[in-house]
Amino acid sequence: MEPKFQTSFIPKKPIGSPQGSGISVIHSTNVFSIVATAVFIVTILTSGGLFFYKNLLTNQIKEANKNIITAREAFEPEKIKELVDVNNRIVSAKRLLENHTVVSKVLSLMENLTIKKLRFTEFTYTNKANNPTINVSGEVQTYNALAEQQDIFLKNESIKEPTFSNFNLGDSGYILVSFSAKVDPNFVSYKKTVESLPLN
């Protein structure tokens, strides 16, 4: 009898451990690749955010420029310049008005207050720092007339600190005298004079 040989090489039982037939696969992870991927993603997101933020700021700047131009046109720069020029002229006129004096009022006052026995030969009017003063040289017939004249000046509110001095006897027999006084600034003020005029 011939011997029998097994011609099949396929095992009838699965090859492996008798404990189980599952195959275990080992996966290896690289920490550096994970970190690099995360950094790349964050960089892409940040770049995108900055790009959109830049566009947003650019649009806001353009809108603000439009608003400024619109507001400037609404204010009418030419009209404002014209109003500023008018205001400057008004301020200059007001300053001139406040500093301007009416000297003719002083002459009229002296004419009305001077007695007939007193004659002025020299008359000087000065106004420094809004402090008007008068200095007069004259001749008076008698000392009684001089006393009367001084009394008149003392009673007048527009004449301040009237003083007679330098008494001398002239060749013609008249008494030579010098007179000085301060004048009330409101009395010679052109502004006060205009304001006191009656309205029609």
C-alpha positions, 0 to 999 in steps of 0.5 A, a space after each residue: 500500500 502506497 503512503 498518503 501525503 497531504 498536498 495542501 499547504 493551507 492550514 486548517 487553523 488560523 496561525 496566531 496565538 491561541 488567545 485571539 485572532 485580532 491584529 494590533 496596529 501600532 500608530 506613532 505620533 510626532 509632537 512637532 508636526 502637531 505644533 507646526 500644524 497648529 501654528 500654521 493654522 493660527 497664522 493663517 487665521 491671524 493674517 485673515 483677521 488682520 486683512 479684514 481689519 485693515 480693510 475695515 479701517 480703510 473704509 472707516 477713514 474714507 467715510 470720515 474724510 467724506 464726512 469732514 468734507 461735507 461738514 466743511 462745505 456746510 460751514 461755508 469757509 468763505 462766509 466764515 472768513 467774511 464774518 471774521 473780517 467784519 468782526 475784526 473791523 467792528 472790534 477796531 472801530 469799537 477800540 477807536 470809538 472808546 479811545 477817541 476824545 472830543 477836545 472841542 468840548 473842553 474848549 466850549 467848557 472853558 469858554 462858558 466857565 471863564 469870567 470876563 475879568 480873566 483872559 487866557 494867553 496860552 492853552 495846552 491840552 494833553 491826554 496820556 493814558 486816558 488822563 486828560 489835563 489842561 495847562 493855561 497861562 492867563 491874565 486876571 484883573 484882580 485877586 477877587 476875580 481870581 478867587 471867583 474863577 477858582 470857585 467856579 472851577 471847583 463847583 464844576 464836576 468836569 474839572 478835577 483838581 483845579 490849581 492856580 499858581 505862578 502869580 506875577 504882576 504884569 507890565 499892564 497891571 494885570 496879574 499873570 497866572 498859570 492854571 492847571 486841571 484834570 478833565 473827567 475822561 467821561 466828559 471828553 469821551 466820544 463814546 459817552 457823547 454819542 450815547 448821551 445824544 437823544 434818540 429821534 
